[in-house]
Amino acid sequence: MNAKQLYRGVVVPMVTPVTNEFKLDKEAVIKIAQSFVDNGIHPLLMGTTGEGQSVGFEDAIELIKTVKTIASGKVTVYVALTGTVVAEQYKAMQPYVEAGADVLVSTLPSYYALTEEQMYRYYADIATACPVPFMLYNITLTTHMSIPVETVKRLADHPNIVGIKDSENNDERMKQVMDFAAQREDFVYFCGCAANSAIALERGAVGIVPSGGNYIPDLYNRLFAAATSGDMNTANELQQKTNTICQVYQKGFTLGDSLAALKYLLQMKGICQPCMLPPLTELSEKQKETIRERVDQLIQSS
């Protein structure tokens, strides 16, 4: 099978549930992983939504193993390599794969501003060393750098790079990269800007990566199914609905606080605790009240 057959669908950057002692909450991990499998959703572990920069190595291994026990043979497990010490990323690859990673992804190490050639070299070298298929992960919001389109095209020729998860909210860039990916059977485009899911799928993206899938996995599964079957009326309706729901935890919040708000929503559903890994913190009581009010408004308007 080619890349477009192997790597497609709804890939959700899964939250990393932890306890008050900052230990992995395995019971909650199992609940979330099971909800993903039930909805045909593929987990992306230790991405931005999963607080990947703050997850220690031992917890990372335990997280991957726990999810794999639920996901094995049913959905693809994507795992992010994180941190700014590239040598540590290399050391983590084999243990992550042995724990259950099917595909590894990584953002650009984000402390130094990198040249285009440095970006290319980083990805080409790490993909060469990677024991499983590898994907690029472009997210300007956290790295403050954008992988140039021409660099993406160069990297697509690497035999172990199978695609890109692109979270940059840039319509022209999305069109350029998708048009390029559409010409390749060995390179896929995943839209990481959830608000653009329907239009990206209509234009030829083969996957979407919505953080809101932690909370409303069924709606994103239906959106993907509608768009890929050509039912854009339904897909656009579901896009509007999911956008409205996601505003509950995103509107007016910093990125870090929006992740805390998402965990609080999951707590309201009895899934996990609202605990965050340092340096992020739980929402204040006033912020939690705002979330509860927004949920009530949603219920009343539905």
Contacts in CASP RR format, 6 or more apart in sequence:
PFRMAT RR
TARGET T0000
AUTHOR 0000-0000-0000
METHOD contacts of the structure
MODEL  1
MNAKQLYRGVVVPMVTPVTNEFKLDKEAVIKIAQSFVDNGIHPLLMGTTG
EGQSVGFEDAIELIKTVKTIASGKVTVYVALTGTVVAEQYKAMQPYVEAG
ADVLVSTLPSYYALTEEQMYRYYADIATACPVPFMLYNITLTTHMSIPVE
TVKRLADHPNIVGIKDSENNDERMKQVMDFAAQREDFVYFCGCAANSAIA
LERGAVGIVPSGGNYIPDLYNRLFAAATSGDMNTANELQQKTNTICQVYQ
KGFTLGDSLAALKYLLQMKGICQPCMLPPLTELSEKQKETIRERVDQLIQ
SS
2 185 0 8 1.000
2 186 0 8 1.000
3 162 0 8 1.000
3 163 0 8 1.000
3 184 0 8 1.000
3 185 0 8 1.000
3 186 0 8 1.000
3 187 0 8 1.000
3 188 0 8 1.000
4 185 0 8 1.000
4 188 0 8 1.000
4 206 0 8 1.000
6 76 0 8 1.000
6 133 0 8 1.000
6 162 0 8 1.000
7 76 0 8 1.000
7 103 0 8 1.000
7 133 0 8 1.000
7 135 0 8 1.000
7 162 0 8 1.000
7 163 0 8 1.000
7 188 0 8 1.000
7 190 0 8 1.000
7 206 0 8 1.000
8 188 0 8 1.000
8 206 0 8 1.000
8 207 0 8 1.000
9 42 0 8 1.000
9 206 0 8 1.000
9 207 0 8 1.000
9 208 0 8 1.000
9 224 0 8 1.000
10 39 0 8 1.000
10 40 0 8 1.000
10 41 0 8 1.000
10 42 0 8 1.000
10 207 0 8 1.000
10 208 0 8 1.000
10 209 0 8 1.000
10 210 0 8 1.000
10 213 0 8 1.000
10 217 0 8 1.000
10 220 0 8 1.000
10 221 0 8 1.000
10 224 0 8 1.000
11 41 0 8 1.000
11 42 0 8 1.000
11 43 0 8 1.000
11 44 0 8 1.000
11 76 0 8 1.000
11 78 0 8 1.000
11 165 0 8 1.000
11 190 0 8 1.000
11 207 0 8 1.000
11 208 0 8 1.000
11 209 0 8 1.000
12 36 0 8 1.000
12 41 0 8 1.000
12 42 0 8 1.000
12 43 0 8 1.000
12 44 0 8 1.000
12 209 0 8 1.000
12 210 0 8 1.000
12 211 0 8 1.000
12 212 0 8 1.000
12 213 0 8 1.000
12 214 0 8 1.000
12 217 0 8 1.000
12 220 0 8 1.000
13 44 0 8 1.000
13 47 0 8 1.000
13 48 0 8 1.000
13 49 0 8 1.000
13 50 0 8 1.000
13 209 0 8 1.000
13 211 0 8 1.000
13 214 0 8 1.000
14 32 0 8 1.000
14 33 0 8 1.000
14 36 0 8 1.000
14 43 0 8 1.000
14 44 0 8 1.000
14 45 0 8 1.000
14 49 0 8 1.000
14 50 0 8 1.000
14 67 0 8 1.000
14 214 0 8 1.000
15 32 0 8 1.000
15 49 0 8 1.000
15 50 0 8 1.000
15 51 0 8 1.000
15 214 0 8 1.000
15 259 0 8 1.000
15 262 0 8 1.000
15 263 0 8 1.000
15 266 0 8 1.000
15 272 0 8 1.000
16 24 0 8 1.000
16 29 0 8 1.000
16 45 0 8 1.000
16 46 0 8 1.000
16 50 0 8 1.000
16 51 0 8 1.000
16 52 0 8 1.000
16 55 0 8 1.000
16 59 0 8 1.000
16 63 0 8 1.000
16 277 0 8 1.000
17 24 0 8 1.000
17 25 0 8 1.000
17 28 0 8 1.000
17 29 0 8 1.000
17 32 0 8 1.000
17 263 0 8 1.000
17 266 0 8 1.000
17 271 0 8 1.000
17 272 0 8 1.000
17 273 0 8 1.000
17 275 0 8 1.000
18 24 0 8 1.000
18 25 0 8 1.000
18 273 0 8 1.000
18 275 0 8 1.000
18 276 0 8 1.000
18 277 0 8 1.000
19 25 0 8 1.000
19 273 0 8 1.000
19 275 0 8 1.000
20 273 0 8 1.000
20 275 0 8 1.000
22 275 0 8 1.000
22 277 0 8 1.000
22 278 0 8 1.000
23 59 0 8 1.000
24 59 0 8 1.000
24 62 0 8 1.000
24 63 0 8 1.000
24 66 0 8 1.000
25 272 0 8 1.000
25 273 0 8 1.000
25 275 0 8 1.000
26 62 0 8 1.000
26 66 0 8 1.000
28 271 0 8 1.000
28 272 0 8 1.000
28 273 0 8 1.000
29 63 0 8 1.000
29 66 0 8 1.000
29 67 0 8 1.000
30 66 0 8 1.000
30 70 0 8 1.000
31 271 0 8 1.000
31 272 0 8 1.000
32 43 0 8 1.000
32 214 0 8 1.000
32 266 0 8 1.000
32 271 0 8 1.000
32 272 0 8 1.000
33 43 0 8 1.000
33 66 0 8 1.000
33 67 0 8 1.000
33 70 0 8 1.000
33 71 0 8 1.000
34 70 0 8 1.000
35 41 0 8 1.000
35 217 0 8 1.000
35 271 0 8 1.000
36 42 0 8 1.000
36 43 0 8 1.000
36 70 0 8 1.000
36 71 0 8 1.000
36 75 0 8 1.000
36 217 0 8 1.000
37 70 0 8 1.000
37 71 0 8 1.000
37 74 0 8 1.000
37 75 0 8 1.000
38 217 0 8 1.000
39 217 0 8 1.000
39 218 0 8 1.000
39 220 0 8 1.000
39 221 0 8 1.000
40 74 0 8 1.000
40 75 0 8 1.000
40 221 0 8 1.000
41 75 0 8 1.000
41 213 0 8 1.000
41 217 0 8 1.000
41 220 0 8 1.000
41 221 0 8 1.000
42 71 0 8 1.000
42 75 0 8 1.000
42 76 0 8 1.000
42 77 0 8 1.000
42 78 0 8 1.000
43 67 0 8 1.000
43 71 0 8 1.000
43 75 0 8 1.000
43 77 0 8 1.000
43 78 0 8 1.000
44 78 0 8 1.000
44 79 0 8 1.000
44 80 0 8 1.000
44 105 0 8 1.000
44 165 0 8 1.000
44 209 0 8 1.000
45 60 0 8 1.000
45 63 0 8 1.000
45 64 0 8 1.000
45 67 0 8 1.000
45 77 0 8 1.000
45 78 0 8 1.000
45 79 0 8 1.000
45 80 0 8 1.000
45 101 0 8 1.000
46 52 0 8 1.000
46 55 0 8 1.000
46 60 0 8 1.000
46 63 0 8 1.000
46 79 0 8 1.000
46 80 0 8 1.000
46 82 0 8 1.000
47 80 0 8 1.000
47 82 0 8 1.000
47 137 0 8 1.000
48 139 0 8 1.000
48 141 0 8 1.000
48 142 0 8 1.000
48 167 0 8 1.000
48 211 0 8 1.000
48 255 0 8 1.000
48 259 0 8 1.000
49 211 0 8 1.000
49 214 0 8 1.000
49 259 0 8 1.000
49 262 0 8 1.000
50 259 0 8 1.000
51 259 0 8 1.000
51 276 0 8 1.000
51 277 0 8 1.000
51 280 0 8 1.000
52 80 0 8 1.000
52 82 0 8 1.000
53 82 0 8 1.000
53 83 0 8 1.000
54 277 0 8 1.000
54 278 0 8 1.000
54 279 0 8 1.000
54 280 0 8 1.000
55 63 0 8 1.000
55 82 0 8 1.000
55 277 0 8 1.000
57 92 0 8 1.000
57 95 0 8 1.000
60 92 0 8 1.000
60 96 0 8 1.000
61 95 0 8 1.000
61 96 0 8 1.000
61 99 0 8 1.000
64 77 0 8 1.000
64 79 0 8 1.000
64 96 0 8 1.000
64 99 0 8 1.000
64 100 0 8 1.000
64 101 0 8 1.000
65 99 0 8 1.000
65 100 0 8 1.000
67 77 0 8 1.000
68 77 0 8 1.000
68 99 0 8 1.000
68 100 0 8 1.000
71 77 0 8 1.000
72 100 0 8 1.000
76 102 0 8 1.000
76 103 0 8 1.000
77 100 0 8 1.000
77 101 0 8 1.000
77 102 0 8 1.000
77 103 0 8 1.000
78 101 0 8 1.000
78 102 0 8 1.000
78 103 0 8 1.000
78 104 0 8 1.000
78 105 0 8 1.000
78 135 0 8 1.000
79 96 0 8 1.000
79 100 0 8 1.000
79 101 0 8 1.000
79 103 0 8 1.000
79 104 0 8 1.000
79 105 0 8 1.000
80 104 0 8 1.000
80 105 0 8 1.000
80 106 0 8 1.000
80 107 0 8 1.000
80 137 0 8 1.000
81 89 0 8 1.000
81 92 0 8 1.000
81 93 0 8 1.000
81 96 0 8 1.000
81 104 0 8 1.000
81 105 0 8 1.000
81 106 0 8 1.000
81 126 0 8 1.000
82 89 0 8 1.000
82 106 0 8 1.000
82 107 0 8 1.000
83 89 0 8 1.000
83 109 0 8 1.000
84 109 0 8 1.000
84 110 0 8 1.000
84 111 0 8 1.000
86 109 0 8 1.000
86 122 0 8 1.000
86 126 0 8 1.000
89 106 0 8 1.000
89 126 0 8 1.000
90 126 0 8 1.000
90 129 0 8 1.000
93 104 0 8 1.000
93 129 0 8 1.000
93 130 0 8 1.000
93 131 0 8 1.000
94 131 0 8 1.000
96 104 0 8 1.000
97 104 0 8 1.000
97 131 0 8 1.000
97 132 0 8 1.000
101 132 0 8 1.000
102 132 0 8 1.000
102 133 0 8 1.000
103 132 0 8 1.000
103 133 0 8 1.000
103 134 0 8 1.000
103 135 0 8 1.000
103 162 0 8 1.000
104 130 0 8 1.000
104 132 0 8 1.000
104 133 0 8 1.000
104 134 0 8 1.000
104 135 0 8 1.000
105 134 0 8 1.000
105 135 0 8 1.000
105 136 0 8 1.000
105 137 0 8 1.000
105 165 0 8 1.000
106 123 0 8 1.000
106 126 0 8 1.000
106 134 0 8 1.000
106 136 0 8 1.000
106 137 0 8 1.000
107 137 0 8 1.000
107 138 0 8 1.000
107 139 0 8 1.000
107 142 0 8 1.000
107 143 0 8 1.000
108 114 0 8 1.000
108 119 0 8 1.000
108 122 0 8 1.000
108 138 0 8 1.000
108 143 0 8 1.000
108 145 0 8 1.000
108 147 0 8 1.000
109 122 0 8 1.000
110 142 0 8 1.000
110 143 0 8 1.000
110 144 0 8 1.000
110 145 0 8 1.000
113 144 0 8 1.000
113 145 0 8 1.000
114 122 0 8 1.000
114 145 0 8 1.000
116 148 0 8 1.000
116 150 0 8 1.000
116 151 0 8 1.000
119 145 0 8 1.000
119 147 0 8 1.000
119 148 0 8 1.000
119 151 0 8 1.000
120 151 0 8 1.000
120 154 0 8 1.000
120 155 0 8 1.000
123 136 0 8 1.000
123 147 0 8 1.000
123 155 0 8 1.000
123 158 0 8 1.000
123 161 0 8 1.000
124 155 0 8 1.000
124 158 0 8 1.000
126 134 0 8 1.000
127 134 0 8 1.000
127 155 0 8 1.000
127 158 0 8 1.000
127 160 0 8 1.000
127 161 0 8 1.000
128 158 0 8 1.000
128 160 0 8 1.000
130 160 0 8 1.000
133 160 0 8 1.000
133 161 0 8 1.000
133 162 0 8 1.000
134 160 0 8 1.000
134 161 0 8 1.000
134 162 0 8 1.000
135 161 0 8 1.000
135 162 0 8 1.000
135 163 0 8 1.000
135 164 0 8 1.000
135 165 0 8 1.000
135 190 0 8 1.000
136 147 0 8 1.000
136 152 0 8 1.000
136 155 0 8 1.000
136 161 0 8 1.000
136 163 0 8 1.000
136 164 0 8 1.000
136 165 0 8 1.000
137 164 0 8 1.000
137 165 0 8 1.000
137 167 0 8 1.000
138 146 0 8 1.000
138 147 0 8 1.000
138 152 0 8 1.000
138 164 0 8 1.000
138 165 0 8 1.000
138 166 0 8 1.000
138 167 0 8 1.000
138 168 0 8 1.000
139 167 0 8 1.000
139 168 0 8 1.000
140 146 0 8 1.000
140 167 0 8 1.000
140 168 0 8 1.000
141 167 0 8 1.000
141 255 0 8 1.000
142 255 0 8 1.000
146 168 0 8 1.000
146 170 0 8 1.000
146 173 0 8 1.000
147 164 0 8 1.000
149 173 0 8 1.000
149 176 0 8 1.000
149 177 0 8 1.000
149 180 0 8 1.000
152 164 0 8 1.000
152 177 0 8 1.000
152 180 0 8 1.000
153 180 0 8 1.000
155 161 0 8 1.000
156 163 0 8 1.000
156 180 0 8 1.000
156 181 0 8 1.000
156 184 0 8 1.000
156 186 0 8 1.000
156 187 0 8 1.000
161 187 0 8 1.000
162 186 0 8 1.000
162 187 0 8 1.000
162 188 0 8 1.000
163 181 0 8 1.000
163 187 0 8 1.000
163 188 0 8 1.000
163 189 0 8 1.000
163 190 0 8 1.000
164 177 0 8 1.000
164 181 0 8 1.000
164 187 0 8 1.000
164 188 0 8 1.000
164 189 0 8 1.000
164 190 0 8 1.000
165 190 0 8 1.000
165 192 0 8 1.000
165 209 0 8 1.000
166 173 0 8 1.000
166 174 0 8 1.000
166 177 0 8 1.000
166 189 0 8 1.000
166 190 0 8 1.000
166 191 0 8 1.000
166 192 0 8 1.000
166 193 0 8 1.000
167 192 0 8 1.000
167 193 0 8 1.000
167 209 0 8 1.000
168 174 0 8 1.000
168 193 0 8 1.000
169 193 0 8 1.000
169 195 0 8 1.000
169 196 0 8 1.000
171 196 0 8 1.000
174 191 0 8 1.000
174 193 0 8 1.000
174 196 0 8 1.000
174 200 0 8 1.000
174 203 0 8 1.000
175 203 0 8 1.000
177 189 0 8 1.000
178 189 0 8 1.000
178 200 0 8 1.000
178 203 0 8 1.000
178 204 0 8 1.000
178 205 0 8 1.000
180 187 0 8 1.000
181 187 0 8 1.000
181 188 0 8 1.000
181 189 0 8 1.000
182 204 0 8 1.000
188 206 0 8 1.000
188 207 0 8 1.000
189 200 0 8 1.000
189 204 0 8 1.000
189 205 0 8 1.000
189 206 0 8 1.000
189 207 0 8 1.000
190 205 0 8 1.000
190 206 0 8 1.000
190 207 0 8 1.000
190 208 0 8 1.000
190 209 0 8 1.000
191 197 0 8 1.000
191 200 0 8 1.000
191 201 0 8 1.000
191 205 0 8 1.000
191 207 0 8 1.000
191 208 0 8 1.000
191 209 0 8 1.000
192 208 0 8 1.000
192 209 0 8 1.000
192 210 0 8 1.000
193 200 0 8 1.000
194 208 0 8 1.000
194 209 0 8 1.000
194 210 0 8 1.000
194 211 0 8 1.000
194 212 0 8 1.000
194 242 0 8 1.000
194 243 0 8 1.000
194 246 0 8 1.000
195 239 0 8 1.000
195 243 0 8 1.000
195 246 0 8 1.000
197 208 0 8 1.000
197 210 0 8 1.000
197 220 0 8 1.000
197 223 0 8 1.000
197 224 0 8 1.000
197 227 0 8 1.000
197 239 0 8 1.000
197 242 0 8 1.000
198 223 0 8 1.000
198 227 0 8 1.000
198 232 0 8 1.000
198 235 0 8 1.000
198 236 0 8 1.000
198 238 0 8 1.000
198 239 0 8 1.000
199 239 0 8 1.000
200 207 0 8 1.000
200 208 0 8 1.000
201 207 0 8 1.000
201 208 0 8 1.000
201 223 0 8 1.000
201 224 0 8 1.000
201 227 0 8 1.000
201 228 0 8 1.000
201 235 0 8 1.000
202 227 0 8 1.000
202 230 0 8 1.000
202 232 0 8 1.000
202 235 0 8 1.000
207 224 0 8 1.000
208 220 0 8 1.000
208 223 0 8 1.000
208 224 0 8 1.000
210 220 0 8 1.000
210 242 0 8 1.000
210 246 0 8 1.000
211 246 0 8 1.000
211 259 0 8 1.000
211 262 0 8 1.000
212 220 0 8 1.000
212 242 0 8 1.000
212 245 0 8 1.000
212 246 0 8 1.000
212 249 0 8 1.000
212 262 0 8 1.000
213 219 0 8 1.000
213 220 0 8 1.000
214 262 0 8 1.000
214 266 0 8 1.000
215 245 0 8 1.000
215 249 0 8 1.000
215 262 0 8 1.000
215 265 0 8 1.000
215 266 0 8 1.000
215 269 0 8 1.000
216 242 0 8 1.000
216 245 0 8 1.000
219 238 0 8 1.000
219 241 0 8 1.000
219 242 0 8 1.000
219 245 0 8 1.000
220 238 0 8 1.000
220 242 0 8 1.000
222 234 0 8 1.000
222 238 0 8 1.000
223 235 0 8 1.000
223 238 0 8 1.000
223 239 0 8 1.000
223 242 0 8 1.000
226 232 0 8 1.000
226 234 0 8 1.000
226 235 0 8 1.000
226 238 0 8 1.000
227 235 0 8 1.000
244 298 0 8 1.000
245 298 0 8 1.000
247 294 0 8 1.000
248 261 0 8 1.000
248 265 0 8 1.000
248 291 0 8 1.000
248 294 0 8 1.000
248 295 0 8 1.000
248 298 0 8 1.000
249 258 0 8 1.000
249 261 0 8 1.000
249 262 0 8 1.000
249 264 0 8 1.000
249 265 0 8 1.000
249 291 0 8 1.000
250 258 0 8 1.000
250 261 0 8 1.000
251 294 0 8 1.000
253 261 0 8 1.000
253 287 0 8 1.000
256 280 0 8 1.000
257 283 0 8 1.000
257 287 0 8 1.000
259 276 0 8 1.000
259 280 0 8 1.000
260 274 0 8 1.000
260 276 0 8 1.000
260 280 0 8 1.000
260 281 0 8 1.000
260 282 0 8 1.000
260 283 0 8 1.000
260 287 0 8 1.000
261 283 0 8 1.000
261 287 0 8 1.000
261 291 0 8 1.000
263 272 0 8 1.000
263 273 0 8 1.000
263 274 0 8 1.000
263 275 0 8 1.000
263 276 0 8 1.000
264 274 0 8 1.000
264 282 0 8 1.000
264 283 0 8 1.000
264 288 0 8 1.000
264 291 0 8 1.000
265 291 0 8 1.000
265 295 0 8 1.000
266 272 0 8 1.000
266 274 0 8 1.000
267 273 0 8 1.000
267 274 0 8 1.000
268 291 0 8 1.000
268 292 0 8 1.000
268 295 0 8 1.000
274 282 0 8 1.000
274 283 0 8 1.000
274 288 0 8 1.000
275 282 0 8 1.000
276 282 0 8 1.000
283 291 0 8 1.000
END
